[in-house]
Amino acid sequence: MPSFRPHSWQRLEGNCLLLYLFLLPVLFAGCAFRNSTSGPPQFALADHEARQAGALALYAQGVMLEAGGDGSDTNASKKAAFDAFSHAARLDPDNPKIAAVIANNLFERELLGEALESLEQFLRRNQGEQELRLVAARVADAADRPADAARHCRHLLDAQPENREIAQVLIRLYFLSGQTDKALELMREQHVRFNDDDSATLPVHWAVHFSRDAEHQDTAIACIQTAIDLREDPKMRAALNNLAAECWLNLGHTNKAVSCLLEAYRENEAEHAPLIRLGTIWSGMPDAVEALAKKASQPSATCVDRMILAAAHQALGDKEAAIRILEDVYAMRMREGYFPEAGFYLWLASLLESQKALPATEAWLKRALASHPHSHELQNFMAYMWAEQGVNLVEATELINAALADQPQNAAYLDTKGWVLYKEGRFYEALQYLLKAAENDNEEPVILDHVGDALLSVGRDGEAVDFWTQSYKFDPQPSVAEKLRRHGAQVPEPTP
């Protein structure tokens, strides 16, 4: 285990050796002088000074013993050193350096409980000793005693309220020791103090962390609520409500999940993923789709009611019904006098494309771009669809260049740019964009497949096979398997 002895104390050890060599003859000479018949001694140390001198000598002796004399580092020498340090502590009990070497000695012998107890005793007498307080927190953490570590960190934070690193450690220790309310309160305190993105992100970090643990979904929800309270950005609040919905579903609370998804859509109507998720939830309930259809047929039905019904049909595989309902929603919104958000067009266009209705898809995307000409998502969708068909490549280039100007590191957009260049026969240029896309997202099978095609076109067949192999592992498409067979490569097992 690593030593936690500060460098300043380690430097002091060399000086202590010299002092030890000096003090022993001095003390011996003093004793001899006191016992001589020539008269009374010429000097005498005060009692507390004598105790400190004795402690220092024992401290130096302990340092030498701990080193083992010949440079060895054995348990026996450490035990002998501990005895010397303990005697030194009895002579000078409030010396932090002696307390530190005792704790370090025990720590290195993996006697963590005893190390912590020795520090606790010292700190009860010297509560303002910050350096040893930090050591105690570390020892308690190593000893798997997070509540004790948290107690010491709280002292440190009270003394250094601007120290964000200590606050973050304390939040972790509160969670580890089951003190969730204290962790949440400290995160709120940090946001009040600093009021910046870092403080607002703290509960988001912990929400994501706990959402991945099936045993701590309730803690994740508490963190999410804290994060929502600190956030004003509707998009972030919507994302947090989406996460809360998944946690509630994991806990079996469907109604609360539904409420969170509806709130997520209200916070950010440009994003239709919450409605699609709602449709999936409803589609798994007995007679739910019939109930949704009945509600959507009422004169009082809203666009949201109808979109949830469309999402339920989509989840059940009836995409034609979903398309008809979304087209009705579009007409309804136009009668109300406003265009749908860009996300609505993306949803409808993706359904149409999945049905191979390419002319209808193109018509809806053109309509969408007329309403939302600066939507990089719509620009990319149209450019990629044209690239796939090998048509309108000049216009596709203009659209994808605009999208990349907005999001230059977006892997999907880099892939589209590369694919347009590939379809124009500019294989070397295409490869640069496609490799960059794969670097930014090395688990997207379509991108990996495209890189393989571009590598093949520039004569790098072996590398092409490698990328097709990776693509097939993520998504076992028959077309990719056929490329592998054509080049004499083994078709791998898909990644689970």
matplotlib code that plots the C-alpha trace (Angstrom):
import matplotlib.pyplot as plt

x = [0.0, 1.3, 2.6, 0.7, 3.6, 4.0, 7.3, 8.1, 8.1, 10.2, 12.8, 12.7, 13.8, 17.4, 17.6, 16.2, 19.0, 21.6, 19.7, 19.5, 23.3, 23.7, 21.2, 22.4, 25.9, 24.4, 22.0, 24.8, 27.1, 24.3, 23.8, 27.5, 27.8, 24.9, 26.6, 30.1, 31.4, 32.7, 29.5, 25.9, 25.1, 25.6, 22.3, 18.9, 16.1, 12.6, 10.4, 8.4, 11.6, 13.2, 10.1, 10.2, 13.9, 13.3, 10.4, 12.6, 15.3, 12.8, 11.3, 14.7, 15.3, 12.0, 12.9, 16.2, 14.5, 11.8, 14.5, 15.9, 19.4, 20.7, 18.0, 15.6, 12.0, 10.7, 7.6, 9.9, 11.7, 8.4, 7.1, 10.2, 9.8, 6.2, 7.2, 9.7, 7.1, 4.6, 7.1, 7.7, 4.0, 3.6, 6.3, 4.9, 1.2, 0.3, 3.1, 1.5, 4.6, 4.8, 1.0, 1.5, 4.4, 2.4, -0.5, 1.7, 3.4, 0.1, -1.2, 1.8, 1.3, -2.3, -3.6, -6.1, -8.5, -5.7, -4.2, -7.6, -8.1, -4.6, -5.5, -9.0, -7.4, -5.0, -7.7, -10.0, -7.3, -6.3, -9.4, -7.8, -5.0, -6.1, -3.3, -3.9, -7.6, -7.0, -4.9, -7.7, -10.2, -8.0, -7.4, -11.1, -11.9, -9.2, -10.7, -14.1, -15.5, -17.1, -19.2, -16.0, -14.3, -17.2, -17.1, -13.5, -14.1, -16.9, -14.4, -12.1, -14.8, -16.0, -12.4, -12.0, -15.5, -14.2, -12.4, -14.6, -12.4, -13.1, -16.8, -16.9, -15.1, -17.6, -20.6, -19.2, -18.6, -22.1, -23.6, -21.3, -22.4, -26.1, -26.4, -28.2, -30.0, -26.8, -25.2, -28.2, -28.1, -24.4, -24.9, -27.5, -25.1, -22.4, -24.7, -25.7, -22.1, -20.7, -23.8, -22.1, -22.2, -19.9, -22.1, -25.3, -23.7, -22.9, -26.3, -26.6, -23.3, -24.6, -28.0, -26.4, -24.1, -27.0, -29.3, -26.9, -27.3, -30.5, -30.2, -30.1, -32.8, -34.5, -31.2, -30.9, -34.4, -33.6, -30.5, -32.5, -35.0, -32.2, -30.6, -34.0, -34.3, -30.9, -31.5, -33.3, -32.4, -35.6, -33.6, -31.6, -34.7, -36.4, -33.4, -33.5, -37.2, -36.5, -33.9, -36.3, -39.0, -36.6, -35.7, -39.4, -40.0, -37.2, -39.0, -42.3, -44.0, -45.5, -47.8, -44.9, -42.8, -45.7, -45.9, -42.1, -42.3, -45.2, -43.3, -40.2, -42.2, -43.7, -40.2, -38.9, -41.5, -38.8, -37.9, -40.4, -38.5, -40.6, -43.8, -42.3, -41.3, -44.8, -46.2, -43.9, -45.1, -48.8, -48.3, -47.4, -50.6, -53.7, -56.4, -54.3, -54.1, -57.9, -58.2, -55.7, -57.7, -60.9, -59.4, -57.7, -61.1, -62.8, -63.3, -61.3, -58.3, -55.0, -52.1, -50.2, -53.0, -52.8, -49.0, -48.9, -51.4, -49.1, -46.2, -48.1, -48.9, -45.3, -44.2, -46.6, -45.1, -48.1, -46.1, -48.7, -51.2, -48.6, -47.9, -51.6, -52.0, -49.0, -50.2, -53.5, -51.6, -49.8, -53.1, -54.5, -51.5, -51.7, -55.4, -54.3, -51.9, -48.4, -45.8, -44.7, -41.2, -38.3, -38.4, -42.0, -40.8, -37.8, -40.1, -42.5, -39.8, -38.0, -41.2, -41.7, -38.1, -38.4, -41.4, -39.2, -41.5, -38.6, -40.5, -42.9, -39.9, -38.2, -41.4, -41.8, -38.1, -38.4, -41.5, -39.6, -36.6, -38.8, -40.1, -36.8, -34.0, -31.3, -32.1, -28.8, -30.7, -33.0, -30.0, -28.2, -31.2, -31.9, -28.2, -27.7, -30.9, -29.7, -26.2, -27.7, -29.6, -26.6, -28.8, -28.6, -25.1, -24.3, -27.3, -26.4, -22.9, -24.4, -26.7, -24.1, -21.6, -24.1, -24.8, -21.1, -20.6, -23.0, -21.6, -18.2, -17.4, -20.7, -19.9, -23.1, -22.6, -18.9, -20.1, -22.7, -20.1, -17.7, -20.5, -21.5, -17.8, -17.7, -20.7, -19.0, -16.0, -13.7, -12.5, -9.4, -11.2, -14.2, -11.9, -10.6, -14.1, -15.1, -12.1, -12.7, -16.3, -15.2, -12.7, -15.6, -17.9, -16.2, -19.3, -21.6, -21.9, -23.0, -19.9, -17.6, -19.2, -18.7, -15.0, -14.6, -16.1, -13.8, -10.7, -11.5, -11.9, -8.3, -6.8, -6.5, -8.5, -7.1, -8.1, -11.5, -12.1, -11.2, -13.8, -16.5, -15.7, -16.2, -19.4, -20.9, -20.1, -22.2, -25.0, -25.0, -26.3, -26.4, -24.9, -21.8, -21.5, -21.5, -18.7, -16.6, -17.3, -16.4, -13.0, -12.4, -12.8, -14.6, -18.0, -17.7, -20.2, -22.2, -21.4, -24.1]
y = [0.0, 3.5, 5.7, 8.8, 10.5, 14.1, 14.9, 17.6, 14.9, 12.6, 15.4, 15.9, 12.3, 13.0, 15.9, 13.8, 11.3, 14.0, 15.3, 11.8, 11.4, 14.8, 14.4, 11.0, 12.3, 15.5, 13.6, 11.2, 14.1, 15.8, 12.6, 12.3, 15.9, 15.6, 12.6, 14.2, 15.4, 18.6, 20.5, 21.2, 21.0, 24.1, 23.7, 22.0, 21.6, 22.5, 19.5, 20.1, 20.7, 17.5, 15.6, 17.1, 16.3, 12.7, 12.4, 13.7, 11.2, 8.4, 9.7, 9.6, 6.1, 5.0, 6.4, 4.4, 1.2, 1.6, 1.7, -1.6, -0.4, -2.2, -0.7, -3.6, -3.0, -5.8, -6.1, -6.7, -3.4, -1.6, -3.1, -1.9, 1.5, 1.6, 1.0, 3.9, 6.2, 5.2, 6.1, 9.4, 10.1, 9.5, 12.1, 14.6, 13.6, 16.6, 16.5, 16.0, 14.6, 11.8, 11.1, 11.0, 8.4, 6.2, 6.2, 5.7, 2.8, 1.1, 1.8, 0.3, -2.8, -2.8, -2.2, 0.3, 0.3, 0.9, 3.6, 5.4, 5.1, 6.6, 9.5, 9.9, 10.1, 12.8, 14.8, 14.7, 16.7, 18.8, 19.4, 22.2, 20.0, 20.0, 17.9, 14.9, 15.4, 14.7, 11.7, 10.4, 10.7, 8.8, 6.0, 5.7, 5.5, 2.8, 1.0, 1.0, 3.3, 6.0, 7.5, 8.2, 9.5, 11.8, 13.1, 14.1, 15.6, 17.7, 19.2, 19.9, 21.5, 23.7, 25.0, 25.4, 26.1, 27.1, 23.8, 22.0, 18.9, 18.2, 18.8, 16.3, 13.7, 14.4, 13.9, 10.5, 9.5, 10.6, 8.3, 5.4, 5.7, 5.8, 9.5, 10.4, 13.5, 15.0, 14.4, 16.1, 19.0, 19.5, 19.5, 22.3, 24.2, 23.9, 25.4, 28.2, 29.0, 28.8, 28.9, 27.7, 24.8, 22.6, 22.9, 22.3, 19.2, 17.5, 15.9, 15.0, 13.1, 11.1, 10.6, 8.9, 6.9, 5.5, 5.0, 2.2, 0.4, -1.6, -1.5, 2.4, 3.6, 5.5, 7.3, 8.1, 9.6, 11.8, 13.0, 13.7, 15.8, 17.8, 18.3, 19.5, 22.0, 23.5, 23.6, 26.2, 24.9, 23.1, 20.7, 19.5, 19.3, 17.2, 14.9, 14.5, 13.7, 11.0, 9.5, 9.6, 7.8, 4.9, 4.7, 4.7, 1.9, -0.1, 0.3, -0.8, 2.6, 2.9, 5.9, 7.9, 7.1, 8.3, 11.5, 12.1, 11.4, 13.8, 16.5, 15.8, 16.5, 19.7, 20.9, 20.4, 19.8, 19.8, 16.3, 13.6, 10.7, 10.9, 10.4, 7.5, 5.9, 6.5, 4.6, 1.7, 1.6, 1.8, -0.9, -3.4, -2.9, -5.0, -3.0, 0.2, 0.9, 0.7, 3.1, 5.5, 5.3, 6.1, 9.1, 10.3, 10.1, 12.6, 16.2, 17.3, 15.1, 17.0, 16.5, 14.8, 12.3, 11.4, 11.3, 8.9, 6.7, 6.9, 5.9, 2.9, 1.7, 2.1, 0.0, -2.7, -2.7, -1.0, 1.8, 2.5, 3.4, 5.5, 7.4, 8.1, 9.4, 11.7, 13.1, 13.9, 15.6, 17.7, 18.8, 19.5, 21.7, 23.6, 24.3, 25.7, 28.0, 26.8, 24.4, 21.4, 21.3, 19.8, 16.7, 15.9, 15.9, 13.8, 11.2, 11.1, 11.0, 8.2, 6.1, 6.8, 5.9, 2.6, 1.8, 2.5, 5.4, 7.5, 10.1, 10.8, 11.0, 13.5, 15.6, 15.8, 16.7, 19.5, 20.7, 20.5, 22.4, 25.1, 25.6, 24.9, 25.8, 25.8, 22.4, 20.5, 17.2, 17.8, 18.9, 15.7, 13.5, 14.8, 14.8, 11.2, 10.0, 11.6, 10.1, 6.6, 7.1, 8.7, 11.7, 15.4, 15.2, 18.9, 19.8, 17.1, 18.6, 22.0, 20.6, 18.5, 21.3, 23.5, 20.7, 20.3, 24.0, 23.7, 20.4, 19.8, 16.7, 14.9, 11.4, 10.9, 14.1, 13.3, 9.9, 11.6, 14.0, 11.0, 9.1, 11.9, 12.2, 8.4, 8.5, 11.2, 8.8, 10.9, 8.0, 9.3, 12.4, 10.3, 8.1, 11.0, 12.0, 8.4, 7.6, 10.7, 9.6, 6.1, 7.8, 9.8, 6.8, 3.4, 1.3, 2.5, -0.4, 1.8, 4.1, 1.0, -0.5, 2.7, 2.9, -0.6, 0.3, 3.3, 1.4, -1.2, 1.5, 2.8, -0.8, -1.4, -4.7, -6.2, -3.1, -3.1, -6.6, -5.5, -2.7, -4.9, -7.5, -5.0, -3.7, -7.2, -7.8, -4.8, -5.4, -8.7, -7.4, -9.9, -7.4, -7.0, -10.8, -11.1, -8.6, -10.7, -13.9, -12.3, -11.5, -14.9, -13.7, -15.5, -14.1, -13.5, -14.1, -11.0, -9.2, -9.9]
z = [0.0, -0.7, 2.1, 2.8, 4.7, 3.4, 1.6, 4.2, 6.9, 4.9, 4.5, 8.2, 8.8, 7.6, 10.0, 12.8, 12.3, 12.9, 15.9, 17.3, 17.0, 18.6, 21.4, 22.7, 23.7, 25.0, 27.2, 28.3, 29.1, 31.0, 33.1, 33.7, 34.7, 37.1, 38.8, 39.1, 42.4, 41.0, 41.8, 40.6, 36.9, 34.9, 32.9, 33.2, 30.6, 31.5, 31.9, 28.7, 26.8, 28.1, 27.1, 23.6, 23.3, 24.4, 22.0, 19.2, 20.0, 20.0, 16.8, 15.1, 16.5, 15.1, 11.7, 11.7, 12.9, 10.2, 7.6, 8.9, 9.4, 6.3, 4.1, 4.5, 5.1, 7.3, 9.6, 12.5, 12.0, 11.5, 14.7, 16.6, 14.9, 16.0, 19.6, 19.4, 17.9, 20.6, 23.3, 21.6, 21.5, 25.2, 25.8, 23.2, 22.6, 20.6, 18.0, 14.6, 13.0, 15.5, 15.1, 11.4, 11.5, 13.8, 11.5, 8.5, 10.2, 11.0, 7.5, 5.8, 7.9, 6.7, 10.2, 8.9, 11.9, 14.3, 12.1, 12.0, 15.7, 16.4, 14.2, 15.8, 19.3, 18.1, 16.3, 19.3, 21.1, 18.1, 16.0, 14.0, 12.5, 8.8, 7.3, 9.6, 9.1, 5.4, 6.3, 8.5, 5.7, 3.4, 5.9, 6.6, 2.9, 2.5, 5.5, 3.8, 6.5, 4.3, 7.1, 9.1, 6.0, 5.3, 8.9, 8.4, 4.9, 6.4, 8.8, 5.9, 3.7, 6.6, 6.9, 3.1, 1.7, -1.7, -2.3, -4.9, -4.9, -1.3, -1.8, -4.7, -2.6, 0.3, -2.0, -3.0, 0.6, 1.6, -1.2, -0.2, 3.4, 2.6, 3.5, 0.3, 1.7, 2.8, -0.7, -2.4, 0.0, -0.5, -4.3, -3.8, -1.5, -4.2, -6.8, -4.5, -3.9, -7.4, -9.7, -12.8, -15.2, -13.1, -10.1, -12.1, -13.7, -10.4, -9.8, -13.5, -13.2, -10.2, -11.8, -14.8, -12.6, -10.4, -13.4, -14.6, -11.3, -10.9, -7.1, -7.0, -9.3, -6.5, -5.8, -9.5, -9.4, -6.4, -8.2, -11.4, -9.4, -7.8, -11.3, -12.7, -9.9, -10.7, -14.5, -16.6, -20.0, -21.4, -23.5, -20.5, -18.3, -21.0, -21.2, -17.4, -17.5, -20.1, -17.9, -14.9, -17.0, -17.6, -13.9, -12.9, -15.5, -13.9, -10.6, -12.1, -11.8, -15.3, -14.5, -13.1, -16.2, -18.5, -16.5, -16.9, -20.7, -21.2, -19.2, -21.3, -24.5, -23.0, -22.1, -25.6, -28.3, -31.0, -29.7, -30.4, -28.7, -25.5, -27.6, -29.5, -26.1, -24.8, -27.8, -27.1, -23.5, -24.4, -27.1, -24.5, -22.5, -23.1, -25.0, -24.7, -28.4, -28.7, -25.8, -27.4, -30.7, -29.0, -27.3, -30.5, -32.3, -30.0, -31.1, -28.0, -28.9, -29.2, -31.6, -28.7, -28.3, -32.0, -32.1, -29.2, -31.1, -34.1, -32.0, -30.6, -34.1, -35.0, -32.0, -33.2, -36.7, -38.4, -40.0, -42.6, -39.9, -38.1, -41.3, -41.9, -38.4, -38.6, -41.9, -40.2, -37.4, -40.0, -41.5, -38.1, -37.2, -40.5, -39.8, -36.4, -38.3, -37.5, -38.9, -36.9, -35.4, -37.4, -35.3, -36.5, -40.2, -39.3, -37.7, -40.6, -43.2, -41.4, -41.4, -45.1, -45.9, -44.0, -46.2, -49.3, -50.2, -51.4, -53.6, -50.6, -48.3, -50.5, -50.8, -47.1, -46.5, -49.1, -47.3, -44.0, -45.2, -46.6, -43.0, -41.2, -43.7, -41.0, -39.4, -39.7, -39.0, -42.0, -44.1, -43.3, -43.9, -47.3, -48.3, -47.2, -49.0, -52.2, -51.8, -51.3, -54.5, -56.3, -57.4, -56.8, -55.5, -56.0, -53.9, -51.4, -51.1, -50.3, -47.7, -45.9, -45.9, -44.2, -41.6, -40.9, -40.5, -37.6, -36.2, -37.6, -35.4, -35.9, -37.0, -38.9, -40.8, -41.6, -42.9, -45.2, -46.5, -47.2, -48.8, -51.2, -52.2, -52.7, -55.0, -57.0, -57.5, -55.3, -53.3, -51.6, -50.4, -49.3, -47.3, -45.2, -44.1, -43.5, -41.4, -39.3, -38.9, -37.7, -35.3, -33.8, -33.6, -33.9, -33.1, -35.9, -38.4, -41.3, -41.0, -40.7, -43.8, -45.7, -44.7, -46.0, -49.3, -49.7, -48.7, -51.3, -54.0, -53.3, -53.4, -49.6, -49.7, -46.5, -44.4, -46.1, -44.8, -41.3, -41.3, -42.9, -40.2, -37.4, -39.1, -39.3, -35.6, -34.6, -37.2, -39.1, -42.5, -45.3, -47.7, -45.5, -45.1, -48.9, -49.2, -46.8, -48.6, -52.0, -50.5, -49.0, -45.4, -42.6, -41.6, -37.8, -35.1, -34.3, -31.0, -28.4]

ax = plt.figure().add_subplot(projection="3d")
ax.plot(x, y, z, "-o")
ax.set_aspect("equal")
plt.show()
